């Protein structure tokens, strides 16, 4: 495969730099269907999935990083960027001097082929680090899909992308799912739903989970909405054996997901 031509960027007003800066906002990520990834591992992993559109390299790291783009990635362009300009687009504190523009993985809820297994839904999770960790854990647990109800943080937020450790393209993720879409999906596909809530709840480790199970977790402060709770088959809770009110939502998600996986 022929290596892409390498261009040089030496102006902060360059259209590619302006485009990357615009992708810091959700509305532009949605408009262009793109997001950014940083670091050697993330760029390499996303590149292997043919999801990269462009690669940018810090000028002072060119000799170290340029061989990376010779690995046969299908990208339309590669840029070497002057260090002061690269500083404006790199967010990692100890960045590795490489950034990729990647295309979003767009999934259609109605085209998902539903099979037995674990599914995860999130209702209003706000911290991008929490969401990224949950996505990464869901991939590790072999979940079949993640459903982000309206009001949940954008999975392509820069902090979320970093927390996923390149897992975004490894699982179907459905964004901005409405209550009606969610209700129709779980009923039409006979998925048993288990929501983390204290109300009429059973300890999560005492449940016999069926072959087609969905775990639902909510906002860090307010939990799952009343509308979602009323749709679900059973509330579950994680016992607190010490003097603490609750667990971080990403930890709770991991415990629940792996308990389900033990059984199905």
N, C-alpha and C positions, 0 to 999 in steps of 0.2 A: 504493500500500500504506500502510495506516495505521501511523504510528509507534507503537512500544510505550510504555506508560506508564513514566515515570521515577520510581523510588522513592529515598528518602534513607536511608542507613545511618549511624548515629552511635553504635553500640555494638559493642564487640568480641565481645559475646555473641550478636549477630545470627546467625540460623540459616544464612544464606548464607555469612557469614564463616567460621563453624565448618565448613561443608561444604567450602569451598575449602581450608581448612587440612588437612582430612582427606584431600583428594586429593593431598597431598604423599606419601602412603603408597600403595604399589602395591596393597595388598589392597583399599583403598577405591576406587582407580581401576578395579579389576576388578569390584568389587561394584556400582558405580553406572554403569560404562561411560562414564566421563567423565574428562577431564583439563583442565589449564589452559594457556592460551597468553597470552603477554605481548607488548606492543608494537603499534604501529599497523599495521605491515605484516602481522604474523602474524594479528592479529584480522581485518583486511580480507580476507586471502587465504582464511582458514578460513570467514569469513562468506560469501564468494562461492560456496563449495561447500555452503552450507546446513547446515553442521555445528555452528554456534554455538547454544547454548541460552540463555546470559545474557552480558551485558557489564557490567563494572564500571569506573567512571571516578573518578579521583582528584578530589576537590572543587576543589582549586586549579587543575586543568586543565580544568574543566568547559566554559568558554567556548570553549576551543580544540578539545576533543574531542567535545562533544555533537553537532556536525554530522555526525560520522562515523556515528552510529547512525541518521541519517535517510536513509541510502543504500539502504534497502530490505532490510536483513538480516532474515532470519526468526529472531527471537529471542523467547523468552517473557517476558524481563524485562531492564530496564536499571536499574542502580543508580549513584547518586552517593555516594561513600564519603568520609567525613572523612579528612584526610591521615594522622593518627596511626594510624588503623585500616588504611588502605590500605598503610601501611608494613609491616604484619604479613603481608600476602599477596603483596607484590611482591618478586621475587627479583633482578631485574636491577639491577646497580650504578647504571647511569644509566637507570633506567626511564622510560618515556614516559607513565606514569600511566593506562594502559588494560590491562585484563585480560579475557579471555574464558573462559567455561566451555564446552568443546566436547565433543561426543559422539565416542567412539572409533569408528574404522572397523573393524568386525568382519568378518573374511574367513574363509570356510570353505574349507579345503584341498580338500575333495572336490568343491566346486562350481566350482573354477577351470577355465576353458577353456584348455587348454594349446595353445600354438601355437609356431611356430619363433621363436627369439630367445634373449636372454640372461637367465639366472636367477642369483640370488645366494643363498648360504646362509652363515650365520654360526653357529659352534659355540663358545659360551662367551665371546664378546666382552663385556668387563666395563665398559669406560669409556663412559659415555653420550655423551660428546663424539665419540668414535670412531664409535659406532653412528650418531649423527645425521649425521655427515659422510658415512658410507658410504651411508645412505639418500638423502641429497641427491645424491650422485654417481651412484647407481644410477638415479635419476629422470632426471638429465641424460644418462646413457648410454642411456636408453631400455630399461632392464631391464623384464622382464615380471612379476617378482615377487621378494620377499625372504622367505627362510625362516629364522626364528630358532629354532634348536634349544634344547631345555630347558637352562637354565643361562646363557642370554644375557640381558643387562640389558634391562629394560623399555623399549620404544621410547617410552613415554609419560612416562618420567622427565623432569622439568622441564628438565634440562640437555640431554637428547637432543632434546626438542622444539625448544629454542632452536637447536641445531646444525642441525636439518633445514631451517630457513628455510621452514617451512610445507609441506614436501614429504610429510608423513605421509599425506595423503589423495590423493596423486598416484600411488600405486603399491600394489598388493596386498601387505600384510605379514601373514605367518602366524606367530603367536607360539606358544611352548612346543611346538614340533614334536618328537615322540618319534622315537627311532631307527627303530622299526618303521614309523611313518607316513612318515618320510623315505625309507626303503628302498623301500617300496611305491610311493611317488610317482615316484621317478626311474626305477624299472623299468617301471611301468605306462605311463609316458609317453615311454619311450625317450629319456631325457635323458642326454647324455654329461657326466660329472662330472670336474672338474679341481680337485684339492685342493692348497693351498699347503703343501708339506712338502719337507724336504731328502732324504727317503728315496726312492731310485730315481727322482729327479726329473729332468725335462727343463726347460731354460730356457723361461720362459713365452712368449718372443717367437719361438720356433722351432716352435711347435705350429700345425698346421692345424686350426682349430676348426670343428666341424660347425654346421649351422644351428640346432640345439637344444642349447645349452651351458649348464652350470651351473658357476660358480666358487664354491669353498668356502674360507672363511678361518676361522681359529680364534682362541683366546684370546691376549691380548697377551703373556703370559709362557710359556704351555705349548703354544701352537699348537692344531692340530686333534687330537681324540681318536683313539686307535687304532681304535676301532669305525668311525668315519666314514672314516678313511683306507682301511680294508680294503673299504669299500663302493665306493670310487671307481675310475674307469677309469684315471686318470693323475695322478701327482703333478707339480706344476710349481714352479719356483723363480725368484726374481728375482735375477740376478747382482749381487753387490756388488763394484764396481770399486775402491772405496776401503777403508780400514781401519775397517770398521764391520760389525757382525754382522747387522743386519736393519733393515728399514724399519718405520715405524709401520703398523699394520694398515689404517688408512684410506688411506694412500698406496699400499700394496700393492694394495688393492682397486681403487683408481682405475686403476692401471697395467694390471692384469689385465682389468678391464671394458672399457677402451678398446681394448686389443689385440684382444679378442674382437669388439668392434663394428667394427673395421677390416675384419674378414673376413666378418661375417654381416650 
